[in-house]
Amino acid sequence: MKTAFEEYNRIVASIPPEIHKEVEMQMAVSNRIYDLMTKRGLSKVEFAKAIGKRPCEVIKWLSGQHNFTLKTLALLSSFFGVSFIET
């Protein structure tokens, strides 16, 4: 009989590497947004208002489940004064 841990490892191993990388990058952007918001002392609502977005959108960004567009990354880079991507 398989343990839950063995089953989990089997499922994770079956996920393609590019999906792992995508999730890693989404989480990195989310964490960076959160860190920069925190450093400025902004709540989710204050941050959303400052950039002209709805709080529910910011919450989605912070969940790590948002597929960021270049337009959004440019907005974030401009607002925080830091680069979110390097080419």
C-alpha positions in Angstrom: 0.0 0.0 0.0 1.3 3.4 -1.0 1.6 6.2 1.6 0.2 9.6 1.0 3.8 11.0 0.8 4.7 8.5 -1.9 1.6 9.3 -3.9 2.3 13.0 -3.5 5.9 12.5 -4.8 4.6 10.5 -7.8 2.2 13.3 -8.7 4.8 16.1 -8.3 7.3 14.1 -10.4 4.8 13.9 -13.2 4.5 17.7 -13.6 6.6 19.0 -16.5 9.6 21.1 -15.5 8.3 24.2 -17.3 5.2 24.1 -15.1 7.4 24.0 -12.0 9.4 27.0 -13.3 6.1 28.9 -14.1 4.8 28.4 -10.5 8.2 29.3 -9.1 8.2 32.6 -11.1 4.6 33.4 -10.2 5.4 33.0 -6.5 8.6 35.0 -6.8 6.7 38.0 -8.3 4.0 37.6 -5.6 6.5 37.6 -2.8 8.3 40.6 -4.3 5.1 42.6 -4.5 4.3 41.7 -0.9 7.7 42.6 0.3 7.7 46.0 -1.5 4.1 46.7 -0.2 5.2 45.9 3.3 8.3 48.1 3.1 6.1 51.0 2.1 3.6 50.2 4.8 0.8 49.7 2.3 -2.3 47.5 3.0 -3.8 45.6 0.0 -6.5 48.1 -0.2 -4.2 51.1 -0.1 -1.9 49.5 -2.7 -4.8 48.7 -5.0 -6.1 52.3 -4.8 -2.7 53.7 -5.5 -2.3 51.8 -8.7 -5.9 52.0 -9.9 -6.8 48.4 -9.3 -9.4 46.6 -7.3 -8.4 45.0 -4.0 -9.6 41.6 -5.3 -7.1 41.8 -8.1 -4.2 42.6 -5.7 -5.3 39.6 -3.6 -5.1 37.4 -6.6 -1.6 38.7 -7.4 -0.5 37.9 -3.9 -1.9 34.4 -4.1 0.8 33.4 -6.6 -1.9 32.2 -9.0 -1.8 35.1 -11.4 -0.3 35.1 -14.9 1.3 38.5 -15.0 1.4 40.4 -18.3 4.2 42.7 -19.3 1.8 45.6 -18.9 1.2 44.7 -15.3 4.9 44.1 -14.6 5.7 47.5 -16.1 3.1 49.1 -13.9 4.5 47.4 -10.8 8.1 48.3 -11.9 7.1 52.0 -12.3 5.2 52.2 -9.1 7.9 50.6 -6.9 10.8 52.0 -8.9 12.4 48.5 -9.3 12.7 46.0 -12.1 10.5 42.9 -11.9 12.2 41.2 -14.9 15.6 41.2 -16.5 16.2 40.5 -20.2 
